[in-house]
Amino acid sequence: MSQPGSAPDPGSASPDGSRARELHARKWGYVLSGSEVIPLTSEDLERELRGELDALCSLVTAEPFDVAAAERIGERVVALGYVGEEGLRGTVDVLGGGLPALPGFRAAHADRVAKAIGALATGFLVAIRREVLEQQERLQLSLLKAVRDAKWNLEESRARFDEVVTSSASGVVIVGLDGRLLRVNTAICDMLSRTAEELTGTTLFDLVHPDTVGKLRSALRAVVEGGRDRVRQAQLLPRANGDVARISLTASLLRDSRGAPDHFVVVVEDGTELALLQGELNRQALNDVLTGLPNRQFFSSHLESAVRRADPAHGVTLLHLDLDAFGMVRDSLGWRAGDRLLVHVAQRLTSLLALEKAMVARFDGGEFGVLVENTATTPDVATIATAVNRELAEPVYVDGHGLALSASIGVARGSSRDQDHVELLRAADQALRRAKVARRGQWVLFDPDQDTADRATHALAVGMPGAWEQGEFAVRYRPVARLSDGHLDSAEAVLSWDRPDGLVGHERCVELAERTGFALPLGEWLLGTAAGQVRWWGRGAPPLTVAVTAHQASDADLVSRVVRVLDNTGLRADRLVLGVPVGAVALAEAADNLGVLAETGVRTALEDFGLGPDDLAAALDFGVRSVRVPKRLVDLRNRQGAAHAAAVIPVLREADITVVVDGIATEEQAAWWRDAGADLATGPLFGPDRLAVDFARDFLVGS
């Protein structure tokens, strides 16, 4: 039986993580090859991108975070081919959507992922800009050569110059030493939304922003005086329509045949679209595409800064909302209707909190986060939570359907500027989990004491597989005695966990195992160990009883597990009694399992039998061999309890169903249930749970 493993390091690649990265690198390569020209085969491109993806994953968990290394990844991706703006947009889309979903990443890595993608985008932009500058350099060299050649062949030189300038996507301007524009190309006219006639005769200083005229004039003077070879500046050029173009300007000095300064060749590169693209990419990385609200990464970063600046007297309030039955809307009406409903909820939450210093964010699915920076006038938590559900209860019509959902809300309060924002998010999430256990539309405030207890329980639960592997679990045997004479009837196999801080009993072990799904492998081990022990005891061994949980009872592999144990141990099917919770028989899977097991000869019992009419009907309908009254009902010795027992037990006896009572502690209790018609019992009166050797010594030796 396989054992659950620990969570992988995001910086390394587990088998599942390695496969996920291969698929993600393939998707990345598909996006790049579909929008850019890359002189690599798909296999070579995928291999290159897989290496960069591994490097990026390692950076996310590295301490300290190496921004320069992430930027170099972006530069190397650009170097793979002719990768430009479309490649950058596709890269951020693929990594932003898929990197947080790779195996091993946790909510605590979200901020690192956002930083890594931002640094990679910066590396892209640096590499693209470097290529642009190199193109400018090459263009200037071509222009300089063309101008020099013009001294000997003016007509040929002019033709070559015209061809280079006209076809250039960069703005090219011939500027006199006084700054006047002598000649311009079409690109610069397009940048400034002016004609060549409007520009010719004006000065370069008339084109740039007034605040930067002095800086440009000084730089050109330094070039003329020989202090510099060329000048390169970032400038703002006002357009005719009132907009401003963000440009990169490079001016080189040309000399005449005598070496005297003659005029400038100015190359202008419009960076407006690149700046807009960078801003849009940053926005997409921090906002939910559907609703326009901040996403979890942005919300987490904002929460961190809000906690640090919070007013100690009022603090901050964090609400984690989950729309109840949102999955039902999507399943029944489709994703389009679900998306429209999410947009509607986002608008209503934003409107509701418009008067507060608050941020509303969308997390995942139907989950939203709300951060309120409290003041003296901020409403209390109950008022806010009630207002949220009252607002959401107003129906909205989507495709002709009037929809209104409630929200379960977890609330956490932050009052210390030193509080960890990640811990505050976890607290709100834990409170949400507790709210969802209750009825829908409820809110729960985070309780530190309850959280401490829950975390201790969770620590026990997640530690069970390792403890089982280390041999800390044992099977003990609980005597099931006849009430008529107190002699042994059968043995019930139960779990025990021998921990350094004490022994954990069967009921607690089952409760913990159910929390993580470990009940399935642990239950099979219990059944196999106990069946083997009973078979080893031989002819004098009593029948074996093993109880299963509702999860186990509805497991699709339950029958195969039981049959496999019987085959491996040689225990006869009719020597095994399998106890199933009475509430589980309402599940179709559990009912099917009971029927198949009965056909194999395994006897079944209904656990937690409550003496009510529904439980009685279940016992009669499913043909069980016995029922077990739980320990909580042992003291039903009043008039009402006697009436229940008197009404139900004779019916069971008539159907040849054995009645077992759990938890008998006194002779008085045993006598009462014996008189009521019960057949068998367990409990302290008949002794504690025993290890196999002690059980054999006390009950089987000499029998």
N, C-alpha and C positions, 0 to 999 in steps of 0.2 A: 504494500500500500504506500503510495507516494505521500510525502509529508510536505506541508506548506513551507515555502522558502521565505527568506527575508526579502524586503523590497530592494531592487537593484539601485546602485549608485547611478544617477543620471549621467555622470561623466563617463561611465563605462557602458559596455553593451552586453546585456544578458542575451541568451538565445532569442527570447521574444523581442527584446529591445533591438538586437541586431537586425532581425527581420523587418521590424518597423522602420528602422533607419534606411534599410535598402529600398523599401517601398517609397519612403519619403524622398530619398535622393532621386529615385526614378521619376517621381512626380515633378520634382524641381527641374530635372533635366528636360522633361517633356514641355514644361512651361517655357523654359529658356529657348529650346530649339524651335518652338512654335512662334516666337516673337522676335528672335535675333538670329544673326548669321554667325554660326560657330563652326570652325573647321575641324570638328572632331566627330568620330562615330558616336552613336548613341551609347555604346558600351564604354568607350573612353570617357565621354562626358559624365556618365553615371558614376564611374569610378572616381573621377576628379571631385565631383560634388559630394560623394559619400565621404571622402577624406575631409572636405571642408565642413560637412555636417558634424562629423565626429569631433573636429577641433572646436566647433561652436558649442557643442554640448559640454565639452570639457571646460570651456571658459565659463559657462553658467555657474558651475559649482566651485570654480577656482577662487582661492583667496590670496591676495586681493584680486578684485575683478580687473582684468587687463583690457582696458578699452582699446589700446593700440593694437593688440593682437586681433581683436574682433574687427577693427578697421582694415587690417591687412587681409583678412579673409575676404572682405568686400572687394579689395583691390585685386586679389588673385582671381576672383570670379570674373571681374571685368576683363582681365588679361586673357581669359579663355577664348575670346573672339571679339566680334563687334557687338558688345553688350552695352546698351544704352538705357534710355528711360523706361521702355517697355520691359526690359529685363529686370530693372530695379523694382518696378511695380509688381511684376510677377513674383520676384524673389521674396519681397516683404509679405505678399499675400500668402504664399505657400508656407513660409516660416512662421509668420504671425498666427496662422490658423492651426498649423500642425505641430510646431515645436513643443507647446505646452502639453499636447496630448500624448507625447512619446512616453513609453513605460519608464517609471522611476521618477518623473517630475511630480513635485507636490505643489500645493498652493503657495508655500513659502518661496518657491523659485520664480513666481510670476514676475516680480520686479526685476530679477536678474535677466529673465528672458526678454523683457521689454528693452532693458539696457543693451543687451547683446544685439538685438535686431536694429536698434537705433544706431549703435556703433558700426554695424555692418553696412547700414545705409550710408553712413558718413563716409566709410571707406569707398563705397561705390562712387559717391559724388566727388571725392578727392581724385579717384582714378580717372573719372570722366573729365573732370576739369583739367587734369594734367594732360590728357590727350588733346583737349581743346587748345591748351596753351602750346603744346608741341606743334599742333597744326598751325597755330598762329606764327610760331617761330619759322616753320617751314615756308609759310606763306610770305612772311617778311623777307626771308632769304631770296625767295623767287622774285619778289618785287624789287629788292635791291639789285639783284642781278639784271633784271629787266631794265631798270633805270640806268645802270652803268652801260649796258649794251646800247642804250639809246644814244649815247654820246657818239657812237660810230655809225649806227644805222637807225635813225630816228623813226622812220616809218615802220620798220620791222618791230622796233621796240614798242612803239605805241600799240601795234596790233596785238602783240603778246600780252602787254599790260592790260589792254582792254579785255582780252579773253579771260585772263586770271581774275581780274576785278569783277567782271560782269557775272561770271559763273560762281563766285564765292558766296557762300551762305553767310559769311561774316561781313559786317559793314566795313568798307574801305573808304578812307577820305584822304585826299592830298591837301595838306595844310601849309600855307605860307608861314614864314618865320614870324609874321605879325599875328598869326592865329587865324587868318581868314581862310575859308574853305575854297579851294581852287577847283576841286573835282570830287564828286561823290558817286558811289555805285547804288544799284537798286536796293540792296539789302539794307543800307543805312536809311534810305528813304522809307522803306517799309517799317523799320523799327520806330521811326519818329513820326510816322503818318504825315509826311510832307513830301513835296515834289523836289526834284533836283534843282529846279529854278528857284524854289523858295529857299533852299539851303545854300546854294552857291552865292558867295559874297558875304555871307554872315561869318561870324567868328566861332571858333570852337568853344570859346568861353561863353558865347551866348546860348550854347546848347546844354551845357552842364548845369547842375543845380547851383544857385548863387552861393550857397555855403561852401562849395568846394572849388570855386574859381581860383582863389588865392593859392590853394595847394597845387592845382594843375599848372598855373602860370609859373610858379617857382620851379616845378619839376622840369618844364620845357626849357626854362632859362638855363638850368643846370646842364641839360643835354647840349644846348648850343655852346655853352662856355667850356665844354669838354669834361665836365665833372662826372657825367654818366653817359653810357652808350645808348640807353633807351629808357623810357619811363613806362611803368605799368601800374594802373590804378583801378580800383573799383569806383564807379561813378553812378550817379542818378541822372538820367536824361528825361526831362519832361516831354511828353508827347503832345501833339496838337490837340488831341481830344481830352487832355487834362490828366491822363494816366501818367505814371512814371515808369520808365524802363530801367531795370537794374542791369548795368552793363559792366564788362571788363574792357578797359581801354589800354592799348599798347601803342606808343608813339616812338618811331625810329627816325633819326635824322639822316637825310640824304645830302651829300655834298656835291658841288659842281666839279668840273674837270681840274680846277685849281685847288680842290680840297676845302674850299670855303663852304660853310653851311648854306644850303639852298632852300630846302623845304622838308616838311615832315610827311611820313606815311603813317597814318593812324588806322589801326585795325580795331574794330569794335565788335565784341561778342555779347549778344543779348542773353543774360542769365535769368530773365524774369520767369520764363517757363520752368527752368530748373528749380528756382526758389519756390515757385508755386507747387511744383511736384513734391518737393521735400516737405513743404507744409502740409500738403494733402496726405502724404504717407504718414507723417507724424500724427495727423488727426485720426486716420484709419487705425493706427496702432493703438490708440488710446480710447477709441469710441466704438460702441456697438453699431454695426452697419444698419441693422434693421430699425432700431428706435432712435438712433442718434445720441443716446445717453452715454455717459462714460462707461467703459467696460470694467471688469474686475481689476485689471492691472492699474488703470488710472485711479480707480476708487481706492485701491490699497495704498498707492503713493500719496493720494490726497489725505487719506485717513492718518497716515504717519505724520504728516506736517500739521494736520488739525489737532492731533493729540498733543504735539509739542507746544502749540500756541494756545491751547484751551485755557479758559478761565478756571482756575482751581476751585472757585466757589460753585461753579455750575457744571463744568466738565462737558463731555460730549455724550450723545446717545446714538447707538448703532442699532438699526433694525434690519434683520435678515428676513425677507418675505418669500414665501413660496405659494404660488397660486394653487389652491385646492382644485382638483379635478381638471387641471389644464391638459393633462395627457388625454383625458376623455374627449375634450374638444378637438384636439388634433386627430385622434383616432377616428372620431365619428364624422367630423366636418372637413377634415383635411388640414394640411399645413398652411395653406393660404389663409384660411379662417383663423387658425391659431396665431399666425403672424400679425394679422390685422388686430386681433384682440390684444396682443402684446403692445402694439403701438398705442392703442387706446389706453391701456393700463399705464404706460409710461407717461402719457399726456396728463392723465388724471392725477397721478402721484406728483408730478412736477407742479401742476396747478394747485394741488392741496397744500404743498409746502412752500409756495411762492413767497410767503411773508416771513419765512424763517431762513436763517443762514444754514442752508441745507444742500446736500448733494444727493441726487437720485441716480442710481446706476443699475444697469442690467447685468446680471451675472451669467447664468446659463439657463436654458429652457424657460421655465416660468418663474425663475428666481430673480429677485431684485434686492438691492441694498440701498438703505437710506442712512445718511449721516447727518445728524443735527448738532450744530455747535450751539450749545445751550446758552441762553441769557436769562436774566431775571424774569422776562415775560414769556419764555418758552413754555408751552403747555406740558403737563406731566405725561408720562409714558402711556398711561391708560387712555388719556384723551386722544393722543396721536394714533394709537393702535385702533381705537374705536372709530375714529374719523376715517382711517384708511379703509376699514371694512365697510363702513357706511357708504363711502364714495364708490367703492367697487361693486356694491350691491345694486347700484343704479344700472339697469340693463343697457347694453349697447347692441345695435342691430348690425350683424355681419351676414351678408348674403341672405337676408331675410330671416335670420335666426336671432332672437333676442337673447343675448348672453350676459350673464352676471356671475362672477365667481367671488368666493371669499378667499381670504389669505390667512395662512398660518404664519405667525410672526414670532421670531426669537429676538429678544432685546438684551443688549449688554450696555452697561454704563461705564464710561471712562472718566475718572476724576483726577488722575495723576499724570503729569507731563512726562514722567519716566515710564509710563505703561507701554508695554510692547504692543504695537498695533496689530501684529499677527496674532497675538494671544487674544486681543479684543475681537478679531474676526472669528477666531475659534470659539470664543465664548458665545457669540451671537448664533453661530451655527449649532452649538450644543443646545442652546435654548430653543432653537427652531425644531430640533429633533424631538425635544420633550413636548413642544406644542403640538406636533403632528401625531403624537401618541394619543392625545386627548381628542375631543371632537373637532371637526373642521371649523375654521374661522376663529381659532383661539390664539392668544398670545401668552408667552411665558417669559418672565424676567430671569436672567441668568442667576443661578444660586451657587455661590462658591462652595458651600458645604456639600451640596448635592453633587456638584461637579467633582469634588475631591473623592467622594464615595464612588461615583461613576468611573472615574479614572482608575481607581484601585481595582474595581471590578473588571474593567476593560483590560488592565494589565494582566490580571489573572487569566482572563479568557484568551488573550493572544499568546500567553506563555504556555498554554496547555500542550500544543504539539511538541514543543521542545522538552517539556517535562515528561511527556509520555515516551519520547525517544530515549530519555535518560533513565527510564525505568521507575519513575516516581509513582506510577499508577499501579494499583493492584485490584484484583477481583476478590470481593468478599461474598460470603454466602449468608443469607438471612433465613432463619428457619420459619417455615410456614406450618403452623400447628393445627391439629384438630381441636375444635372447641369442646368436643364431647369428652375427650380424655387428656388433652394437652400433649399427645404424642406427635412426633414429626410426620408431616404429610408430604412435603416437598421442600425444595430449596430455591430461593430467589437469588439470582446473581445481581450484585450491586457493585458500583464503582467506589473506590476510595483513592484519595490523592494525599500522599505522605509528604507534606511540605515542612520546611524548617520551623515555620511558625505554627504548626499544628496540622491535624488531619482534616481534610475537606471531605465531607460526606457525599453520598450518592446524589441526593437531590440538588445540592449546590453544583456538583460536577456537571450534571445534565443541563442545568440552567446556563452555566458558563459556556459549555460546548455548543449550545443552541445559538448563542450570539454570533459565532463565527462560522458556523457550518461544519465544525469539527465533530458534531454529533454523529455524522454518517460513518466516517472511518473509525471513530472511537466506539460507536455502538457495535460495529461489525467485529471489532477486536474483543469487546466484552462477550458477545455471543459465542465467538469461536473459542475463546479461552475457557469459558464456563462449560460449553458443550464437551470440549476435550477433557476437562476435569471430571465431569459426570461420567463420561465413557470410561475414564481411567479407574474411577471408583468401582466399576464393575456391577455385578448383579444386585448388590445391596444398595445401590445408589438410588436416591429419590428422584422423582420427576423434576425437571428444571423449569423455572419461570424466569423470563427475561422481559422487562418492560421497554417499549420503544416510545419515542416522542412523536408528536403529530408530524413533524418534518420527516422522520424516518418512516412513519406509517404511509405517507404519500409518496415516498421515494420510488421512482420508476424501477430501480434496481433492487428493491427490498426482497422480492421473491428469489431472485438469482443469488442474492447475498445469503439468504437463509438456506437455500438448497446447497450452495457451495459449502457452507459450514457443516451441514449434515453429512455431505459426501466426504469431506475431509476428516471428520472426527468419527464417523460411524455411528453417531447417535441416532436412534430411531425417532422418526417424526412424531410419533404419538407420545414420546417422553418429553416433548418440548411444549411449554405453554408460552405464547407470545402475547404480552399485554399491550393493548392499543388504547390511547385516550378516547373516551366516549365521544368527545367533541370532534375527533378526526374522522369518524365514520360518515360524517356528512360530506366529506370530500370524495369525489368520484374515484380518484386514484387510490385512496386508502380503502374504499369499499371493494374495488377490484382486487387489491392485494389480499384482503381478508378472504375473499372467495377462493382465490387460487391457492392460498396457503391451506385453507380447509380441505381442498381437494387433495393436497399432498399428504394429509394426515396430521399436520401441525394443529394443536389445539389453540384457540384464541380466547382472550379474556378482555373485558372492557375495564380499563383503569378509570379512576376518578368517577365512579358510578354514584350519582347523587340522589338516588331513590325517588326521582321525579318521573312523571309520566313519559316525558320525551326519552329519558334514559332507558326506561323499561321497554318502550317501543323499539329502541335501537337494539337492545339485547335480544328481543324476540325476533326481530326482522333479520338479523345477521347470523343467527344460529350460533352464538358464542357458547363456550363450555362453562365459563365462569364470569362473575363480575366482582370488582373490588371496590368496597366502600372506602373513601379516603379518610385519612387521619382526622381531618377537621370535623367529621361527622360522628366521631366515636362517642362523644358525650351527648348525643341526641336522646337523652333518657327522660325527657319531659313528655307531656301528653301528646304534643304535636309530633315529636320525633317517633314516639311509640306508634302513633296512628300511621305515619308514613311507612314504617317498617312492617307493621301488621298488614298494610294493604299491598305492599310490593313483594315482600319476601315469599309469601305463599305462592304467588304467581310464578316467581322464578323457580321455586322448588318443583312446582307442577311441570315446568318446562325442562326439568332436569338440568338446571343451571346452578352451579355451585356459587355460594355467596361467601366472599372473603372480606374480612374487615382488617384494615391496616391501622397500626398505632395503638393496639391494646396495651395499657400500662398496668392495670390493676385487675385483681380477681373479680371485683365488683363489675367492671366493664365487661369482662369475659362472660360472666354469668348473664348479664343483661342481654348481650347479643346472642348468646347460646339459646336463651329463652325466646328471643325474637325470631329464631330460625336460621341464624347464620351457621355456616359449616366450618370455616377455617379462619385463622387470624395470624397476623404478624404484630410485632411490637416488643417493647422492653420487657413485658411479662415473660416472654419466651426466650429472652437472652439477646445479647448484642449481635451485630454482624461479625462473622468470623472469617479468618483466612481458611483456605482449603484444609490445611493440616489440622487446625483446631476444630473445624466443623466435623471432619471425619472422626477425630478423637471423641468428640462429645456426643455424636449422634449415630455414627456408622459402625464403630468398633463393637463387635459382639452382637450386632443386629442380625 
